Amino acid sequence: MEKIKMKTPLVEMDGDEMTRVLWKMIKEKLILPFVDLNTEYYDLGLLSRNASRDRVTVDAANATKKYGVAVKCATITPNKQRMEEYPELTEMWKSPNGTIRSILDGTVFRAPILINSIKPVVKNWEKPITIARHAYGDVYKSIDMYTSEPGECTLTFRGDSGEEKTLSVQKVDGGAVWQAAHNKDSSIRSFARACFQYAIDTRQDLWFSTKDTIAKVYDGRFKAIFDEEFETYKPQFDALGITYFYTLIDDAVARVIRSNGGFIWACKNYDGDVMSDMVSTAFGSLAMMTSVLVSPDGKYEYEAAHGTVTRHYYRYLKGERTSTNPVATIFAWSGALKKRGELDALPELSAFGENLEAATLDTLEAGIMTKDLTGLVEDGISVREVYSEEFLDEIAKRLAARLG
Protein backbone atom coordinates (compact mmCIF):
# COMPACT_ATOMS: atom_id res chain seq x y z
CA MET A 1 0.00 0.00 0.00
CA GLU A 2 1.08 3.59 -0.59
CA LYS A 3 2.29 5.29 2.54
CA ILE A 4 0.16 8.04 4.07
CA LYS A 5 1.67 11.46 3.41
CA MET A 6 1.99 14.22 6.02
CA LYS A 7 1.84 17.97 5.44
CA THR A 8 3.25 19.36 8.68
CA PRO A 9 5.94 17.85 10.91
CA LEU A 10 5.24 16.36 14.31
CA VAL A 11 7.64 17.47 17.00
CA GLU A 12 9.30 14.21 18.10
CA MET A 13 10.94 14.16 21.55
CA ASP A 14 13.01 11.05 22.17
CA GLY A 15 13.67 9.86 25.72
CA ASP A 16 15.54 7.53 28.02
CA GLU A 17 16.25 3.91 28.93
CA MET A 18 13.71 1.17 28.09
CA THR A 19 11.12 3.57 26.76
CA ARG A 20 13.71 4.88 24.28
CA VAL A 21 14.25 1.31 23.08
CA LEU A 22 10.49 0.80 22.68
CA TRP A 23 10.17 4.18 20.95
CA LYS A 24 12.39 2.98 18.11
CA MET A 25 10.58 -0.38 17.87
CA ILE A 26 7.17 1.28 17.69
CA LYS A 27 8.29 3.53 14.85
CA GLU A 28 9.89 0.68 12.91
CA LYS A 29 7.09 -1.86 13.34
CA LEU A 30 3.90 0.18 13.59
CA ILE A 31 4.36 3.57 11.92
CA LEU A 32 7.07 3.70 9.25
CA PRO A 33 5.66 0.79 7.19
CA PHE A 34 2.41 2.75 6.76
CA VAL A 35 3.17 6.48 7.16
CA ASP A 36 5.68 8.67 5.36
CA LEU A 37 6.60 10.06 8.76
CA ASN A 38 7.56 13.72 8.94
CA THR A 39 9.00 14.82 12.29
CA GLU A 40 11.26 17.49 13.70
CA TYR A 41 13.43 15.43 16.03
CA TYR A 42 14.75 16.45 19.45
CA ASP A 43 16.79 14.12 21.64
CA LEU A 44 15.58 14.67 25.19
CA GLY A 45 17.66 11.80 26.54
CA LEU A 46 19.43 12.79 29.75
CA LEU A 47 22.93 13.01 28.27
CA SER A 48 21.68 15.09 25.36
CA ARG A 49 20.00 17.49 27.76
CA ASN A 50 23.20 17.67 29.76
CA ALA A 51 25.33 18.36 26.67
CA SER A 52 23.05 21.23 25.61
CA ARG A 53 22.64 22.50 29.18
CA ASP A 54 18.97 21.64 28.73
CA ARG A 55 18.59 24.01 25.77
CA VAL A 56 17.23 21.09 23.72
CA THR A 57 14.19 20.88 26.00
CA VAL A 58 13.40 24.56 25.50
CA ASP A 59 13.89 24.20 21.75
CA ALA A 60 11.51 21.22 21.65
CA ALA A 61 8.85 23.16 23.55
CA ASN A 62 9.19 26.16 21.22
CA ALA A 63 8.95 23.85 18.21
CA THR A 64 5.68 22.55 19.65
CA LYS A 65 4.40 26.12 19.80
CA LYS A 66 5.42 26.50 16.14
CA TYR A 67 3.99 23.25 14.71
CA GLY A 68 1.13 22.62 17.12
CA VAL A 69 1.51 18.89 17.82
CA ALA A 70 4.25 16.94 19.62
CA VAL A 71 4.84 13.39 20.79
CA LYS A 72 7.18 12.72 23.71
CA CYS A 73 8.94 9.65 25.08
CA ALA A 74 9.42 9.16 28.83
CA THR A 75 12.51 10.91 30.22
CA ILE A 76 14.67 10.83 33.35
CA THR A 77 14.48 13.61 35.91
CA PRO A 78 17.78 13.17 37.76
CA ASN A 79 18.03 12.89 41.53
CA LYS A 80 21.06 12.15 43.72
CA GLN A 81 21.05 8.47 42.70
CA ARG A 82 20.96 9.38 39.01
CA MET A 83 23.89 11.74 39.49
CA GLU A 84 25.89 8.72 40.69
CA GLU A 85 24.63 6.53 37.80
CA TYR A 86 25.52 9.21 35.24
CA PRO A 87 28.83 10.77 36.38
CA GLU A 88 28.90 12.87 33.18
CA LEU A 89 26.07 15.05 34.50
CA THR A 90 27.10 18.59 35.30
CA GLU A 91 23.84 19.49 37.03
CA MET A 92 20.74 17.89 38.54
CA TRP A 93 18.56 19.05 35.63
CA LYS A 94 14.92 19.90 36.23
CA SER A 95 12.04 17.81 34.92
CA PRO A 96 11.79 18.23 31.13
CA ASN A 97 8.03 17.75 31.46
CA GLY A 98 7.90 20.66 33.90
CA THR A 99 9.91 22.85 31.52
CA ILE A 100 7.69 22.02 28.54
CA ARG A 101 4.49 22.52 30.53
CA SER A 102 5.71 25.87 31.77
CA ILE A 103 6.54 27.11 28.26
CA LEU A 104 3.25 25.89 26.77
CA ASP A 105 1.18 26.97 29.82
CA GLY A 106 -0.99 23.90 29.31
CA THR A 107 -3.19 21.49 31.21
CA VAL A 108 -2.51 17.74 31.21
CA PHE A 109 -5.50 15.42 30.69
CA ARG A 110 -4.92 11.78 31.61
CA ALA A 111 -7.37 8.91 31.24
CA PRO A 112 -7.09 5.11 31.57
CA ILE A 113 -7.07 2.81 28.54
CA LEU A 114 -9.71 0.15 29.23
CA ILE A 115 -10.06 -3.42 28.00
CA ASN A 116 -12.87 -5.86 28.78
CA SER A 117 -10.70 -8.57 30.33
CA ILE A 118 -9.29 -6.32 33.07
CA LYS A 119 -11.69 -4.85 35.59
CA PRO A 120 -10.80 -1.94 37.91
CA VAL A 121 -9.63 -2.72 41.42
CA VAL A 122 -12.41 -0.38 42.55
CA LYS A 123 -15.32 -2.56 41.48
CA ASN A 124 -17.88 0.25 41.23
CA TRP A 125 -15.78 2.16 38.67
CA GLU A 126 -17.74 1.52 35.49
CA LYS A 127 -16.46 4.43 33.34
CA PRO A 128 -13.05 6.10 32.93
CA ILE A 129 -11.97 8.87 35.28
CA THR A 130 -10.03 11.64 33.53
CA ILE A 131 -7.47 13.56 35.59
CA ALA A 132 -6.97 17.21 34.56
CA ARG A 133 -3.60 18.23 35.97
CA HIS A 134 -2.46 21.82 36.17
CA ALA A 135 0.90 21.95 34.45
CA TYR A 136 2.60 25.02 35.86
CA GLY A 137 4.26 25.99 39.10
CA ASP A 138 3.84 24.74 42.68
CA VAL A 139 6.53 22.26 43.74
CA TYR A 140 7.68 21.79 40.12
CA LYS A 141 8.90 25.40 39.93
CA SER A 142 9.79 25.74 43.60
CA ILE A 143 13.19 26.60 45.05
CA ASP A 144 14.52 25.09 48.24
CA MET A 145 17.53 25.26 50.54
CA TYR A 146 18.99 23.73 53.68
CA THR A 147 20.30 25.71 56.67
CA SER A 148 22.24 24.26 59.58
CA GLU A 149 22.01 26.85 62.34
CA PRO A 150 19.33 28.59 64.42
CA GLY A 151 17.71 31.59 62.78
CA GLU A 152 14.67 32.97 60.98
CA CYS A 153 13.56 32.65 57.37
CA THR A 154 11.44 35.34 55.75
CA LEU A 155 9.58 35.60 52.44
CA THR A 156 9.77 38.97 50.70
CA PHE A 157 8.00 40.36 47.62
CA ARG A 158 9.21 43.57 45.98
CA GLY A 159 6.78 45.01 43.47
CA ASP A 160 7.73 47.03 40.41
CA SER A 161 5.83 49.93 42.00
CA GLY A 162 8.11 49.85 45.01
CA GLU A 163 5.63 48.06 47.26
CA GLU A 164 7.27 45.53 49.57
CA LYS A 165 5.74 42.74 51.65
CA THR A 166 7.61 40.48 54.05
CA LEU A 167 6.34 37.49 55.98
CA SER A 168 8.11 35.50 58.63
CA VAL A 169 8.17 31.88 57.53
CA GLN A 170 9.55 30.35 60.74
CA LYS A 171 12.16 30.73 63.48
CA VAL A 172 14.15 27.54 64.01
CA ASP A 173 16.52 26.35 66.72
CA GLY A 174 18.72 24.23 64.46
CA GLY A 175 19.01 22.65 61.00
CA ALA A 176 16.01 23.08 58.72
CA VAL A 177 14.88 22.78 55.11
CA TRP A 178 12.97 25.52 53.29
CA GLN A 179 10.88 25.63 50.15
CA ALA A 180 9.17 28.45 48.28
CA ALA A 181 6.57 27.81 45.58
CA HIS A 182 4.48 30.06 43.42
CA ASN A 183 1.75 30.15 40.79
CA LYS A 184 0.38 32.85 38.51
CA ASP A 185 -3.16 34.14 38.06
CA SER A 186 -2.78 33.87 34.28
CA SER A 187 -1.79 30.19 34.45
CA ILE A 188 -4.56 29.32 36.90
CA ARG A 189 -7.08 31.00 34.58
CA SER A 190 -5.76 29.02 31.62
CA PHE A 191 -6.09 25.85 33.69
CA ALA A 192 -9.68 26.67 34.63
CA ARG A 193 -10.69 27.53 31.07
CA ALA A 194 -9.09 24.37 29.68
CA CYS A 195 -10.93 22.23 32.23
CA PHE A 196 -14.32 23.84 31.59
CA GLN A 197 -13.90 23.62 27.79
CA TYR A 198 -12.73 19.99 27.96
CA ALA A 199 -15.75 19.12 30.10
CA ILE A 200 -18.03 20.72 27.50
CA ASP A 201 -16.24 19.01 24.59
CA THR A 202 -16.48 15.58 26.25
CA ARG A 203 -19.84 16.20 27.99
CA GLN A 204 -18.57 15.14 31.38
CA ASP A 205 -19.06 16.54 34.89
CA LEU A 206 -16.08 18.45 36.28
CA TRP A 207 -14.80 18.18 39.84
CA PHE A 208 -12.11 20.47 41.23
CA SER A 209 -10.30 20.00 44.54
CA THR A 210 -7.58 21.74 46.57
CA LYS A 211 -6.91 22.24 50.30
CA ASP A 212 -8.02 25.84 50.79
CA THR A 213 -8.85 25.20 54.46
CA ILE A 214 -5.08 24.93 55.10
CA ALA A 215 -3.50 26.93 52.27
CA LYS A 216 -6.10 29.65 52.62
CA VAL A 217 -4.41 32.20 50.37
CA TYR A 218 -2.56 29.91 47.92
CA ASP A 219 -5.25 27.27 47.28
CA GLY A 220 -7.96 29.82 47.97
CA ARG A 221 -6.78 31.75 44.92
CA PHE A 222 -7.27 28.65 42.75
CA LYS A 223 -10.82 28.22 44.03
CA ALA A 224 -11.69 31.89 43.52
CA ILE A 225 -10.42 31.95 39.92
CA PHE A 226 -12.30 28.73 39.06
CA ASP A 227 -15.49 30.27 40.48
CA GLU A 228 -14.98 33.44 38.45
CA GLU A 229 -14.26 31.60 35.20
CA PHE A 230 -17.16 29.20 35.60
CA GLU A 231 -19.67 32.05 35.21
CA THR A 232 -18.71 32.23 31.52
CA TYR A 233 -19.23 28.49 30.96
CA LYS A 234 -22.24 27.91 33.21
CA PRO A 235 -24.90 28.38 30.46
CA GLN A 236 -23.22 25.69 28.34
CA PHE A 237 -22.94 23.37 31.34
CA ASP A 238 -26.65 23.87 32.05
CA ALA A 239 -27.60 23.27 28.43
CA LEU A 240 -25.64 20.00 28.35
CA GLY A 241 -26.89 18.86 31.74
CA ILE A 242 -23.36 18.57 33.18
CA THR A 243 -22.19 19.96 36.51
CA TYR A 244 -19.19 21.62 38.12
CA PHE A 245 -18.44 21.52 41.81
CA TYR A 246 -15.56 22.22 44.17
CA THR A 247 -14.60 20.20 47.22
CA LEU A 248 -11.56 19.64 49.44
CA ILE A 249 -8.97 17.18 48.12
CA ASP A 250 -9.55 14.70 50.96
CA ASP A 251 -13.32 14.76 50.39
CA ALA A 252 -12.73 14.38 46.65
CA VAL A 253 -10.64 11.25 47.20
CA ALA A 254 -13.45 9.68 49.23
CA ARG A 255 -16.04 10.64 46.61
CA VAL A 256 -13.90 9.28 43.77
CA ILE A 257 -13.55 5.90 45.46
CA ARG A 258 -17.32 5.66 45.96
CA SER A 259 -18.19 6.89 42.45
CA ASN A 260 -18.99 5.05 39.23
CA GLY A 261 -16.46 7.13 37.27
CA GLY A 262 -17.23 8.98 34.05
CA PHE A 263 -16.11 12.49 35.07
CA ILE A 264 -13.12 14.85 34.96
CA TRP A 265 -11.22 15.45 38.19
CA ALA A 266 -9.19 18.68 38.07
CA CYS A 267 -6.19 18.81 40.41
CA LYS A 268 -3.28 21.10 41.14
CA ASN A 269 0.07 20.09 39.71
CA TYR A 270 1.37 17.64 42.33
CA ASP A 271 -2.09 16.33 43.25
CA GLY A 272 -2.69 15.53 39.60
CA ASP A 273 0.65 13.76 39.31
CA VAL A 274 -0.14 11.47 42.23
CA MET A 275 -3.84 10.92 41.58
CA SER A 276 -3.35 10.07 37.91
CA ASP A 277 -0.96 7.30 38.95
CA MET A 278 -3.50 6.05 41.48
CA VAL A 279 -6.36 6.09 38.98
CA SER A 280 -4.39 4.43 36.18
CA THR A 281 -3.07 1.71 38.49
CA ALA A 282 -6.53 1.03 39.90
CA PHE A 283 -7.85 0.66 36.35
CA GLY A 284 -4.98 -1.68 35.42
CA SER A 285 -1.47 -0.34 34.86
CA LEU A 286 0.53 2.88 34.61
CA ALA A 287 1.32 1.78 31.07
CA MET A 288 -2.41 1.83 30.26
CA MET A 289 -3.05 5.56 30.38
CA THR A 290 -3.28 8.35 27.82
CA SER A 291 -1.75 11.74 28.57
CA VAL A 292 -2.04 14.93 26.54
CA LEU A 293 -0.90 18.45 27.37
CA VAL A 294 -3.24 21.08 25.90
CA SER A 295 -2.22 24.74 25.81
CA PRO A 296 -4.70 27.65 25.88
CA ASP A 297 -3.94 28.45 22.23
CA GLY A 298 -4.55 24.89 21.03
CA LYS A 299 -1.11 23.24 21.01
CA TYR A 300 -0.91 19.53 21.91
CA GLU A 301 1.83 17.35 23.36
CA TYR A 302 1.12 13.61 23.70
CA GLU A 303 3.22 11.46 25.99
CA ALA A 304 3.43 8.26 27.99
CA ALA A 305 2.89 9.34 31.59
CA HIS A 306 4.93 6.56 33.20
CA GLY A 307 8.67 6.36 33.88
CA THR A 308 11.54 5.06 31.78
CA VAL A 309 11.32 1.44 33.12
CA THR A 310 14.87 1.42 34.47
CA ARG A 311 14.83 -2.14 35.82
CA HIS A 312 13.91 -3.57 32.41
CA TYR A 313 16.52 -1.39 30.72
CA TYR A 314 19.37 -2.84 32.76
CA ARG A 315 18.15 -6.32 31.89
CA TYR A 316 18.03 -5.29 28.22
CA LEU A 317 21.65 -4.09 28.43
CA LYS A 318 22.61 -7.57 29.63
CA GLY A 319 21.07 -9.04 26.48
CA GLU A 320 17.88 -10.25 28.18
CA ARG A 321 14.47 -9.95 26.53
CA THR A 322 11.85 -8.04 28.49
CA SER A 323 8.08 -8.00 28.60
CA THR A 324 7.69 -4.23 28.84
CA ASN A 325 4.28 -2.73 28.17
CA PRO A 326 4.41 -0.18 25.27
CA VAL A 327 0.69 0.66 25.13
CA ALA A 328 0.87 4.18 26.60
CA THR A 329 3.69 5.06 24.20
CA ILE A 330 1.75 3.64 21.25
CA PHE A 331 -1.27 5.76 22.25
CA ALA A 332 0.98 8.83 22.50
CA TRP A 333 1.95 8.31 18.86
CA SER A 334 -1.61 7.52 17.76
CA GLY A 335 -2.98 10.58 19.59
CA ALA A 336 -0.42 12.86 17.97
CA LEU A 337 -1.03 11.43 14.50
CA LYS A 338 -4.81 11.77 14.91
CA LYS A 339 -4.50 15.39 16.00
CA ARG A 340 -2.01 16.18 13.19
CA GLY A 341 -4.45 14.68 10.71
CA GLU A 342 -7.32 16.69 12.18
CA LEU A 343 -5.43 20.00 12.08
CA ASP A 344 -4.07 19.39 8.56
CA ALA A 345 -7.36 18.07 7.12
CA LEU A 346 -5.81 14.64 6.46
CA PRO A 347 -8.58 12.18 7.37
CA GLU A 348 -6.43 9.23 6.26
CA LEU A 349 -3.79 10.14 8.89
CA SER A 350 -6.42 10.46 11.62
CA ALA A 351 -7.93 7.15 10.52
CA PHE A 352 -4.50 5.54 10.77
CA GLY A 353 -4.23 6.70 14.37
CA GLU A 354 -7.66 5.22 15.11
CA ASN A 355 -6.68 1.93 13.48
CA LEU A 356 -3.41 1.80 15.41
CA GLU A 357 -5.32 2.11 18.69
CA ALA A 358 -7.92 -0.44 17.60
CA ALA A 359 -5.24 -2.95 16.55
CA THR A 360 -3.57 -2.54 19.94
CA LEU A 361 -6.85 -3.13 21.78
CA ASP A 362 -7.66 -6.09 19.49
CA THR A 363 -4.36 -7.68 20.49
CA LEU A 364 -5.05 -7.19 24.18
CA GLU A 365 -8.62 -8.48 23.89
CA ALA A 366 -7.22 -11.58 22.19
CA GLY A 367 -5.34 -12.26 25.42
CA ILE A 368 -1.91 -11.41 24.00
CA MET A 369 -0.23 -9.08 26.47
CA THR A 370 2.87 -8.17 28.44
CA LYS A 371 3.68 -9.53 31.87
CA ASP A 372 2.35 -6.54 33.84
CA LEU A 373 -1.18 -7.23 32.59
CA THR A 374 -1.46 -11.02 32.67
CA GLY A 375 -1.96 -11.16 36.44
CA LEU A 376 -4.78 -8.61 36.25
CA VAL A 377 -7.00 -10.50 33.82
CA GLU A 378 -10.31 -11.84 35.10
CA ASP A 379 -10.40 -15.52 36.03
CA GLY A 380 -11.35 -17.88 33.22
CA ILE A 381 -9.94 -15.74 30.41
CA SER A 382 -7.06 -17.28 28.47
CA VAL A 383 -3.93 -15.13 28.12
CA ARG A 384 -0.55 -15.47 26.45
CA GLU A 385 2.37 -13.58 27.95
CA VAL A 386 4.76 -12.25 25.32
CA TYR A 387 7.93 -10.20 25.10
CA SER A 388 7.67 -6.63 23.89
CA GLU A 389 8.85 -7.40 20.34
CA GLU A 390 6.27 -10.18 19.98
CA PHE A 391 3.53 -7.92 21.29
CA LEU A 392 4.39 -5.24 18.74
CA ASP A 393 4.53 -7.84 15.96
CA GLU A 394 1.03 -9.04 16.89
CA ILE A 395 -0.25 -5.49 16.77
CA ALA A 396 1.46 -4.95 13.41
CA LYS A 397 -0.34 -7.99 11.93
CA ARG A 398 -3.72 -6.73 13.09
CA LEU A 399 -2.95 -3.19 11.94
CA ALA A 400 -1.98 -4.39 8.46
CA ALA A 401 -5.22 -6.38 8.26
CA ARG A 402 -7.27 -3.35 9.28
CA LEU A 403 -5.55 -1.21 6.65
CA GLY A 404 -6.26 -3.82 3.98
N, C-alpha and C positions, 0 to 999 in steps of 0.2 A: 504494500500500500504506500501511497505517497505520504511523506511526512507532513504534519500540520505546520504551517508557517506562522511565525509571530511577527507583529509589527513593531512592538516596543519592548526593550529589554526588561527582564526581571532583574532586580538587584539580588544577587546571590551571595550570602554570607556563610562561608565555610566555618567549621568549628573544631572541636577537640576530641581526642581519644576515640572510644568505640563509635560514638555517633558520627565522627568524621569518616570512619571506615564505612559505616552503613550509608552515609550520604553519597559516597561514590558508587556503591552498589546500586542504590535506588536509581540514580541517574542512568547508569549503564543498562540496567535490566528493565526498568519500567518507564523511562521517559525518552531517552535518546533514540530507541528503535522506532518511536512513533511521532516525536515532535522535533522539528528543526529548532532546537532550543537556542534562545537568544538571551544571554545574561550578561550583566556587568558584575564581574567577580571580585569579591573582597575576601581575603583570608583573615578571619577573625580568630584563628588559632592563637593560643597563648603566646607562643614565641614570636609570631608575626606581630601581635599587638605590642610585645616588648620591644621588638626591633624598630617599630615606628613610633615608639613612645605613645602608643594608643591612638595615634592620628588616624590609623586605618578604620577604627570604629567610628570616629567622627565623620570620616569620608563616606563610609557606608550609610550612615544615617542621612547625610545630606543628599546622597544619591537616591535614597528612598523618597525624599522630599521632591526630587527632580522627576523621577519616573513613576512614582505613585504606588508601586507594589514591590515588596521584598519577601524573600524566603530565607530563614535563618536556621542554621544548625545549632545544637547545644554547645555551649562554651564554658570554659573554666573561669571562675572568679577566684583568684588565688588567696589563700590564707597562709598562716605560718607553715603548716605542713607542706603546702604546695611550693613555698619558697625553698624548702629543703629538697623537694623532689626535682625542682627546676632551678639549679644553681645559677643558670644564665640570667634569671630575672633581676632586673635592676630596681624594681619597685613592686609593691603589692597592689597591682592595678585594680581599679574599681570594676564593678560589674558592667560588662558591655551592654547587657540588657538595660541597666539603669541609665547608661549614657544615651542609648538610642531612644529610650522612652522619654528622657528629658528633652532631647532635641526635637522629637516629633510631637511632644505634649499630648500623648495619646492615652487611651484607656484600653486595657487588656481584657478581652472577653474569652473565657475558658469554659468549655463544656465537655462532658464525657462522651466517648464514642461507645455506643451500646450494641451488643449482639444478644440474640435470643438465648444462647446457651449459658450465659453468665448473668446471674441475677445480683442485684445490689446487696451488700451486707445489711443495709437498712432495708428490711423487707417491704416497708410501706412506700419506698421510693419507686413510683411507677413511671415517672417522666424525668428527663434530664434536668439538672440544676446548673444554670449558667452563672459563673462567677464573673462579675465586672470589677476589675482591679484597677484602682487609680495607679497611674504609672509615673508619677513625679513626686519627688521629695520624701519627707519623713526620714526614716532611718537610712534610706538608700542615698540620700544626699547630706546626711548628718556628718558632723565632725566630732571627734572625741579625743580625749587626752587622759593621761594618768599623772597624778601628783603624789608625792611621797611624804609630805610634811603637813602639819596642822595649818589651817588657813581658811580663807573664804573665797568662794567663786561667785562672780557676778555676771549677769547677762546685760549687755548694753546695746541699744539701738541709737544710731546717729542719723537723723533725717537730713535730706538735702536742704531743707529749709533752716536747719540749725537746731531743730528740736532734738532733745536727747532724753532717753528713758533708760533707767538702770534698775534691775531687779537683783536682789540677793538670791542666789540659787541655794546655797547651803554653806554653813560653817562646819568644818570637820576637824577632828582631833588627831588625824593621822592620814595614812595613805587613802586615796580615793580615785575613782574613775568618774569622768564627766562626759556628757554628750549633749550636743545642741542640734536640734532639727528645725526644719522650717517647711512651710508650703506657701503657695501664692494664690491670691484670690482668683487670678486669671486661670490658673491650672485647675483649681477646684470647680470653677464654672464650666470649663471645658469638659471635665469629668461628669458633672451633673447633666449637661446637655447631651453628651454621648450616651449616657445611661437611659435618659428619657426617650431619646430618638430610637435607640436599639430596642427598647421595650415596645415602642409603637410599631417598628418595622417587623418585629417577631411576634407581636400581639401576646406579650407575656406580662404578668404582674411584676412590679419592681419593688424589692426590699432594699433598704439602706440602713447600715448600722455602724455606729462608732461607740465611744465611751465618754460622752459629753458630761456625765455625772462626775467624772474624775478630771479629765482634761477639759475643764469648763470653757476656757477660751479657745484652745487649739481645736479640739473636736467640735466644740460649739459653733465655730466658724463654718465648718463643713456642713453641719445641720442647717444653719441659717441660710447658706447659699443654696443648698438643695431646695429648701422651702421657697425661696425667692424664685428660682428658676422653674419650679414645677408649675407656677401660676400660668406660664406661657403654654405649657403642654397639657394642662388639666382638661381643656375641652376635648382634645383628641383622645385622652385616656377615657373620659366619660363616654365618648361616642363608640369606642371599641369595647367598652365594658371591662377594662383592665384597671388595676389599682396601684397606687404608690403609698407606701407607709414607711415610717422611720421607727426603729427600736434600738435599744442598747445591744451591743455585740453579744453579751452573754445571753440575753433573751432571744436574740436571733438564732444563736446556735441551738437552743432548746427547741425553738419553733421549726428550724430546718430538719432536725432529727425526727420530729413528729409529723412532718409534712408528707405529701405525696409527690413533691417535686413539681417541675413544670413552671419555674419562675426564674427571674434574674435576681441575684443577690449581690448588691454593690457594696464593696469594702474598700477601706483605705489600703494603701500600698502593701504594708506588711501583713495585715489581716487577709488581704486577697491572696497573697503568696501562700500563706499557711492553709487557708480554707480551701483553696483550689486543689491543693495536694490531698487534703482530707476527702473532699468530694470525689475526686478522680479515683482514689484508692478504694473508697467505699463502693464505687460503681464497678471497680475491677482492677485497674492498674494505672500507675502514673503514665505509662506508655500508651494509654487509651484515652487521650484527651486532646482536643483541639485548642489552639491558642492563637488569637489574632489581636494585634495592636492596631487600633483605629485612631487616627488623629482627627482633630476638629475640622480640618480642611480636606478630609477624605483620602488620606494616605493609609496604606495597609502593609503591615509586616506580619507574616505568618511564621510560626516557629513551633518546635517541639518544646513543651514546657518542663520536661524532666532534665536530669543531669546528663553527664557525658559517659556514664556507665563505666567507671574507672576499673572496677574489679574485672569485668569482662575484657577490657582493653589489655590488661596485663596478661591475661590468659591468651589473648590473641597474639601478643608479642612473643609468647613462648611457642607459637605454632599450633595452639589448640583451637578447635572450632567452638563457637559459642552460639547459644540460643537466645540471642538478644532481640527484643521486640522492636521492630522499626515502624509500627503503625502510626504513632504520632508524627514522626518525621515524614512519612508518606503523605499524611493528611496536611502537613504544612505545605508540601509541594503542590498537592491537588488544590488546596485552597487558594494558593497564589496563582496557579494557572487558571483557575475558574475566574478569579477576579480580574486577571489580565485580559482574559477573553471577553469579559463583560465590559470593561472599560474601553477596549479596542474594537468592540463590535465584531468579535470573532467567535461566533457560536460554536464552531467546531473545536476550538481550544477549551471553552467552558465545558462542552460535552465530554471532552477527553478527561478533564478533571473529575467530572461526575462518574465516568466509567472506571477511572482508577480507584476511586473510593469504593464503588460497587464491587469491583473485582477483589479488593482487599477484604471487604465484608463477606463476600461469597466464600473466600478461602477459609475465613474464620468459622463461618456457619457450617462448612463442610467438616469441621473438627480438626483442621490442620492449623496448628498454632505453635508459638514459642513457649518455652518452659514456664515463664511467669504466669501464663494463662491456664495451663492444663489443670492445675490444682484448684481452679476456681469454677470449673465447669460443673453444671448440675449433674447429680447422680443419674446414671443410666444413659448418658450421652457419650458416644464413642469419640475419642480424640486421638490424634497422632502428633506427638511432639517432634518438632523438626528444628534443624539448625537455621540460622538466619538466611543463609544462601538458598536453602531449599524452600523456605517460606516465600522468599521473593520470586523464585522460579515458579512456584505454584500460582502466585498472583499474576505473574507475567503470562502464563498460559491462559488464565481466565480473562485477562485484559485483552489479549490478542483475539480470543473468541468473541468477546463483546464488540470489538472493533471490526469484526468480519475478516 
